[in-house]
Amino acid sequence: MSMDRRTFLGLTGVGLTGVGLTGVGLTGALALPRAYGATAEAATVAAPMRRKLPGSTEALPVIGMGTADTFNVGRSAEERAPLAEVMSLLLRDAPGGVVDTAPSYGSAEGVTGDLLQTANARTRVFLATKISTSHASAPAQFSESLAALHADTIDLLQVHNLIDWRENLRWMRQLKEARKVRYIGITHYRDDAHEQLAQILRSERVDFLQVNYSLAERNAEKVLLPLAQERGVAVLINRPFQDGRMFSAVRGKTIPDWAGEIDCNSWGQLFLKFIVSHPAVTAAIPATSKPRNMADNLGAGFGRMPDARERGRIAALLA
């Protein structure tokens, strides 16, 4: 028997009431695969899969979270309540997970910082933000980001969409030497930037690459992902659902029965496991404001990952 995302979430108690610290969440969800065709071993998995950063003993959960659009809200308790639940799920089920934000995401940095401060959780996440301005304005923007995030240091600072990348990377290295940031990287979200990203990876030393990659956008497989492996660069994946359009492609369809063999209970988990099973990928960072979707996303970090043959089967579903 197979289940779609909605059915799975309903059975776990997530779909109707949301998930907070007292919700069912993934603890309940992980008990389900045995009854729905997954391996018995998967039902006892208690921790998410982590992937080591190249050249380091540090490892990140393969499912983190983004904040673009979803965390751009006001200050009211009503607006922020579901986001607090989303954050609590990450802290509980994937401690140390990536939280990726940017000053260009409206109020997202400030909301992220407030939620982490309220939960006293700054050290329990891998906090990433970006520089999205020219080098001349970068120091002021970085100071504003630190204030918004209630942080003294940032785990990962990235050049957003390659804005003034040469000068910004040079300055970021100084921040790294001063221990204001731990890692530096570059980002983009479009295929037409991949060639330039590859050129930078070949010529510059960066710690992280953030790039678009999904079943619907596989261009990164050709050059960027193998190159990142070769160069020892960690990889974060944005747009894992192509801004939600991938769910439209499978609307009304149930996931295949064999999805249970890799401990997937929804289309979202199949999509995410395809991504994070690629050996070059460190973590995917889907963005959501809905606790039930966050619980489902985090489920993709548990259980067995698809091998090369199973990745091919997943890819064929959208061919």
C-alpha atoms as one frame of an Amber mdcrd trajectory, in Angstrom:
protein
   0.000   0.000   0.000   1.345   3.455  -0.857   0.497   6.825   0.635   0.704
  10.352  -0.667   2.001  13.287   1.397  -1.449  14.258   2.660  -2.419  10.724
   3.775   0.883  10.167   5.561   0.620  13.453   7.426  -2.956  12.716   8.427
  -2.017   9.334   9.874   0.810  10.846  11.912  -1.503  13.449  13.402   0.410
  16.278  11.793  -1.948  17.323   9.048  -4.815  18.802  11.039  -3.391  20.123
  14.257   0.182  21.102  13.435   3.235  19.981  15.358   4.698  21.669  18.390
   6.777  20.388  21.239   3.821  18.279  22.345   2.837  17.077  18.860   3.281
  13.630  17.394   5.992  14.722  14.962   8.559  12.326  13.568   8.698  10.090
  16.607   5.271   8.810  15.672   5.932   8.956  11.966   8.976   6.738  12.201
   6.886   3.925  13.605   4.756   3.825  10.471   7.072   2.387   7.794   6.864
  -1.175   9.160   3.124  -1.216   8.526   3.417   0.308   5.090   6.064  -1.747
   3.381   9.376  -0.309   4.576  12.054  -2.354   6.279  11.731  -3.239   9.927
  15.152  -1.700  10.494  13.884   1.710   9.394  11.191   1.706  12.071  13.831
   1.827  14.793  15.957   4.638  13.323  16.243   7.370  15.943  18.552   9.924
  14.352  18.691  11.679  11.008  21.389  10.974   8.457  24.293  13.393   8.634
  26.975  14.156   6.091  30.474  15.308   6.983  31.802  18.583   5.687  34.753
  17.923   3.367  38.028  17.820   5.266  36.271  18.067   8.623  34.836  15.874
  11.340  31.810  18.185  11.534  28.632  16.687  10.086  25.285  18.289   9.234
  21.831  16.699   9.048  20.983  16.211   5.378  17.700  18.103   5.775  17.837
  21.687   6.963  15.582  24.626   6.206  15.467  27.829   4.191  13.593  31.008
   5.082  13.010  32.763   1.735   9.408  34.015   1.501   8.201  31.771   4.326
   9.801  33.720   7.220   9.046  37.152   5.780   6.279  37.963   8.259   5.414
  40.643  10.786   5.795  40.708  14.553   2.387  39.382  15.601   2.183  36.163
  17.585  -0.364  34.817  15.103   1.995  35.232  12.160   4.990  33.791  13.964
   3.354  30.859  15.776   3.585  28.350  12.877   7.182  29.416  12.214   8.054
  28.765  15.847   6.646  25.249  15.397   8.659  24.786  12.200  11.815  25.818
  14.064  11.019  23.591  17.049  10.757  20.570  14.732  14.195  21.246  13.291
  15.698  21.702  16.757  14.113  18.524  18.039  14.488  16.164  15.098  17.580
  17.484  13.311  19.663  19.329  15.930  22.553  21.170  14.362  20.645  21.494
  11.091  21.214  24.297   8.587  19.035  27.397   8.888  19.628  29.509   5.787
  18.500  33.118   5.520  19.506  36.418   3.894  19.091  40.170   4.387  17.224
  40.318   1.068  14.472  38.015   2.374  12.470  40.857   3.921  12.033  40.301
   7.668  13.290  36.693   7.542  16.627  37.364   9.244  14.972  39.176  12.124
  12.262  36.553  12.530  14.878  33.779  12.461  16.978  35.586  15.060  14.009
  36.234  17.342  12.842  32.619  17.211  16.323  31.287  17.953  16.756  33.755
  20.804  13.384  32.837  22.324  14.304  29.149  22.162  17.849  29.859  23.425
  18.930  27.843  20.409  21.574  29.798  18.508  24.228  27.140  19.189  21.830
  24.343  18.226  21.680  25.271  14.535  24.162  25.783  11.727  23.314  29.399
  10.937  23.884  30.637   7.389  23.223  34.043   5.889  24.431  36.047   2.904
  25.917  39.264   1.614  23.588  40.621  -1.044  25.177  43.977  -1.759  28.394
  45.423  -3.171  31.628  45.172  -1.239  31.442  48.828  -0.241  28.175  48.218
   1.611  28.955  44.697   2.808  30.385  45.544   6.268  27.305  47.567   7.183
  24.980  44.844   5.909  26.860  42.182   7.852  26.601  44.238  11.051  22.861
  44.557  10.495  22.600  40.793   9.939  24.426  40.053  13.201  22.057  42.362
  15.054  18.960  40.885  13.418  20.114  37.340  14.174  21.169  38.194  17.746
  24.498  36.575  16.925  28.163  37.348  17.474  29.333  34.944  14.782  27.866
  33.225  11.730  28.562  29.617  10.778  28.368  30.284   7.037  28.486  33.590
   5.169  27.740  33.397   1.450  27.990  35.736  -1.531  24.360  35.943  -2.591
  23.820  35.258  -6.291  27.458  36.170  -7.026  26.982  39.886  -6.252  30.422
  41.561  -6.440  31.828  38.131  -5.716  35.552  38.814  -6.075  35.675  41.664
  -3.582  33.134  40.118  -1.250  35.018  36.820  -1.113  38.254  38.646  -0.359
  36.590  40.478   2.526  34.872  37.328   3.782  38.231  35.625   4.094  39.255
  38.405   6.445  36.124  37.790   8.507  36.992  34.109   8.618  40.513  34.839
   9.816  39.023  37.082  12.500  36.655  34.225  13.462  33.534  36.248  12.810
  32.449  33.533  10.378  33.408  29.874  10.301  32.866  29.114   6.604  32.403
  31.118   3.415  30.576  30.258   0.207  28.815  31.329  -2.979  25.205  30.906
  -4.074  22.859  31.036  -7.023  19.429  29.650  -7.858  19.421  29.476 -11.672
  20.895  27.082 -14.201  22.303  29.915 -16.304  24.715  30.779 -13.468  26.201
  27.275 -13.250  29.032  27.910 -15.690  30.238  30.916 -13.712  29.875  29.018
 -10.436  32.058  26.264 -11.881  34.695  28.786 -12.945  34.791  30.193  -9.424
  35.092  26.742  -7.857  38.081  26.073 -10.110  39.837  29.362  -9.367  38.877
  30.229  -5.791  38.946  28.480  -2.453  35.462  28.416  -0.923  33.976  26.139
   1.713  30.382  25.968   0.458  28.405  26.087  -2.752  24.648  26.685  -2.608
  22.858  25.858  -5.833  19.532  24.778  -7.327  19.112  21.040  -7.886  16.051
  18.801  -8.043  14.393  16.133 -10.141  13.114  18.955 -12.345  16.423  20.880
 -12.501  19.315  18.436 -12.879  21.863  20.602 -14.655  24.064  20.705 -11.532
  24.774  16.988 -11.984  26.743  17.611 -15.162  29.646  19.672 -13.841  28.987
  21.464 -10.558  28.343  18.561  -8.196  31.285  16.439  -9.414  33.496  19.532
  -9.315  32.443  20.332  -5.755  33.409  16.788  -4.735  36.739  17.107  -6.482
  37.462  20.478  -4.861  36.295  19.472  -1.366  33.394  21.945  -1.284  30.266
  21.311   0.783  26.972  21.709  -1.121  23.637  23.116   0.007  20.636  22.659
  -2.288  18.005  25.325  -2.783  14.754  25.000  -4.766  14.461  21.257  -4.015
  10.775  21.335  -5.013  11.221  23.945  -7.771   9.179  26.409  -5.709   6.412
  23.812  -5.293   5.873  23.136  -8.982   7.016  19.531  -8.647   4.003  18.730
  -6.501   1.748  19.956  -9.292   3.360  17.394 -11.583   2.307  14.516  -9.300
  -1.022  15.874  -8.056  -3.579  13.088  -7.864  -0.938  10.371  -8.128   0.033
   8.010  -5.325   3.669   7.269  -4.679   4.873   3.889  -5.997   4.762   0.874
  -3.686   8.542   0.488  -3.857   8.985   3.890  -2.161   8.535   2.069   1.134
  11.736   0.160   0.445  13.645   3.415   0.936  11.433   4.553   3.804   9.507
   7.214   1.893   5.903   7.968   2.771   5.279  10.949   0.498   6.276  12.549
  -2.770   8.153  15.215  -0.860  10.340  12.612   0.804  11.032  10.909  -2.529
  12.045  14.237  -4.062  14.323  15.090  -1.129  15.925  11.653  -0.869  16.807
  11.800  -4.542  18.704  15.017  -3.816  20.482  14.156  -0.581  21.485  10.684
  -1.776  23.801  12.314  -4.304  27.277  11.917  -2.764  28.241  15.548  -3.404
  25.257  16.991  -1.527  25.701  17.990   2.099  22.153  19.164   2.837  18.924
  20.311   1.216  17.241  23.410   2.619  13.524  23.375   1.703  11.559  26.375
   2.953   8.114  26.070   4.496   5.888  27.922   6.935   3.737  24.854   7.615
   4.680  22.539  10.493   3.087  19.519   8.796   5.292  20.028   5.726   8.367
  20.556   7.888   7.697  17.250   9.642   7.367  15.550   6.280  10.553  17.173
   4.960  12.540  16.102   8.007  11.311  12.547   7.493  13.450  12.395   4.355
  16.529  12.467   6.561  15.626   9.180   8.235  15.786   5.570   7.112  17.483
   4.062   4.102  18.758   6.242   1.272  18.302   5.254  -2.390  21.228   3.670
  -4.191  22.102   4.407  -7.819  19.444   2.020  -9.180  16.748   3.482  -6.950
  17.765   7.011  -7.839  17.162   6.031 -11.444  13.701   4.756 -10.575  12.864
   8.021  -8.834  14.153  10.080 -11.762  12.019   8.062 -14.183   8.864   9.132
 -12.337   9.175  12.665 -13.711  10.802  11.777 -17.035
